[in-house]
């Protein structure tokens, strides 16, 4: 077979898997009929119990549950934010497991917000640390918000995360609570890798 020919890869499926998939879809439908437009999230102790019982990672469990919530990341996220209206300071800070987490501010656009999170490692040997933040932003308030990782930068013991929030946060955040929860970004969307492995000459 030549390199230009493609071999069709069979798509494995069986009656047993089909029955499981059908049960799964029925349960998702039943859950949505119960919850309606309200988001239901299990408490941390329930998640911990499922981690041990099902031998699953916490971030995998939370990803599955987030995917069946009402409005599960089905909003359209434009390529670029719309017109900037204001900047709302948040300045919420906490320290956990030798890391300082700070939600600094929100850039308020028409219909959406960009929320900025800064993380600094405060433990020993910070110069040898490379943080890999597997985190998603949860917003709890009167309004249901959908969030999506918008970008990240930094290195070593410092990193900054940006989250896109739809609809936009209210101008007053008095009754809004923020949480960072375990989530692997690669499970939420695929990033195309561009390999730069060719010689580049400069004249």
N, C-alpha and C positions, 0 to 999 in steps of 0.2 A: 504494500500500500504506500503510495506516495505521500509526501508531507502535505500536499495541497488537499488530500482527501480527508474528510471528517468521518469518524466512526460514531454512529449513533449510540449514545449511552442509554441503556434501558432504565426506565423509571420504575424502581421496585415498589410494589404494592401488593397487598394480600387481603383476603376476606377478613382476617383477624384484625388487621390494622384498620380496615374500613369500618368495622364495628366499633372500634375504640374511637375513631374520629367522629363517627355519627353520635356516639354518646357524649363526647366532648362538646360538640356543637349544640346538642340539646341542652346540656347543662349551662353553657354560656347564655343561650336564649332564655332559659329559666331564671338565671341570675339577673339578667337585664330586666325581665318582667317584674322582678321583686324590687330591684334598686331604682328603676326608672332613671331619672336624671341626677340622682344623688350618688356621690362617690362613697363607696364602702371600702375601708381599709382595715385589715386586721391589726390588732395591737402587737407590739414587739414580742411579747411573750408567746403569742400564738405563732408568729413567724419562727421564733426559736424552736418551738416544739416541732414544727413541720420540717425544719432543717434536719433535725435528728431522725424524725420518723420516716421521711421520704429520701433521706440521704441526698439532699439537694443543697446548692449554695443559696445563701440569702438573696443575692442579687438576681439569681434566676427565678426564684419564687416571686419576688417583687415585680420583675419584668412581666411574668405571665399575668399577674393580677392587674398590673397597670394596663395591659393590652385588652382586658375585658371590661374596663371601666367605661362609663358613659363618656362619649367624646374622646375615645382613646387615640389621641394624636392624629385625628383626622382633619384637623384644621389645615387650611392652606397657609403655608408659611412663605410669603413673598421672598424673592431672592434678596432684596434689600429692604430695610425699614423705610417707612414712609416719612412724612415731614416731622421733624423733631419739634415737640411742643414744650417740654420742660425737663428738668433734671430733679429727681426727688432723692434727697439723702436718706439712707436707711441706717447705716452705721450700727449694725448688730454684730456683736463679737462674742465668741466663746472659745474655750480651749478644751480639747479632748485628745487623749492619746498622744501627747507631746506635739500636737499641731494647733495652731491658732487659726480659727476660721472667722472671716469677716465678710459680711454682705455690705458692700460700701454704698452703692447707689443704684438707681434705676433711671435709665434714659427713656423718657415717655414719648412715644410716637402715636400717631393716629391709629388706634385700634390694637396696638401692641406695645410691649415694653422690652427693654434689654436690661437684665439684672446682672450685676457684676459681683463676683465672689473672689476674694483673695485668701490664699492658704499659705501659711509659713510653718515650716518645721522648726520646733523650739527645743528638740532633744539634743543629745550628745552626738558628736560626729556628723554634724549637719552637712559638712563639706563632702561626705561620702553618700549622702542620701539622694535618691532619684524618686520623687513622688509620682505615682500613677493614679490620678483621681478617678475612680469608678463611682461617680456620684451623679444623681439627678436632683433637680430642685422640685420640692413639693410646696405648694402655696395653699394655705387654709384660711378661708374667709367666707363672707356671704356669697361671693361670686365664684363660680367654678372656672378655674384657669387651666389651660393646657400649656405645658412647658416642653422645651426642646433644647438640647445642648446646641449652642450657637458657635462656640469656639473656645479655644484654650491656648495659653502660651505660658512660657516660663521654663524653668529647668532647675534641677537640683532640689533644694529644699524650699523653693518658692514656685507657686503656680497661680494663674488667674483663670477663672472660668467665666464664661458668659452664657446666660440662658435667655432664650426667647420666650416671652410670655404672651399668650393670647387668651382673652382680650386684655387690654392694657390694665395695669394696676391702677387702683384709685389714687387720687392725689393725696388723700389722707390714709396712712397705713396703720392707724391706731388699732383697728380690729383685724389686721392681717398678720398671720404667723408664717414663718418660713422654716423649712426643714430640708436638710440634705439627706438623701436616702441612698442606699447601695443600688447601683445600676451600671451595667457595662455599656458604654455608648455604642460599641460595635454590634450589640444585639438590637439596638434601636434603628440604626441605619448603617449601610455599608459605605465605606470610604474607598474610593478608587485610588490605588497606589500607582504613582508614576515613578518608574525606576530610571534614574539618571546614571547610566552605566556606559556611556559612549565618550570617546575622546573628544575634547573640545580644544581647539587651537585658537589663539589670539594673535592676530597679525600685528 
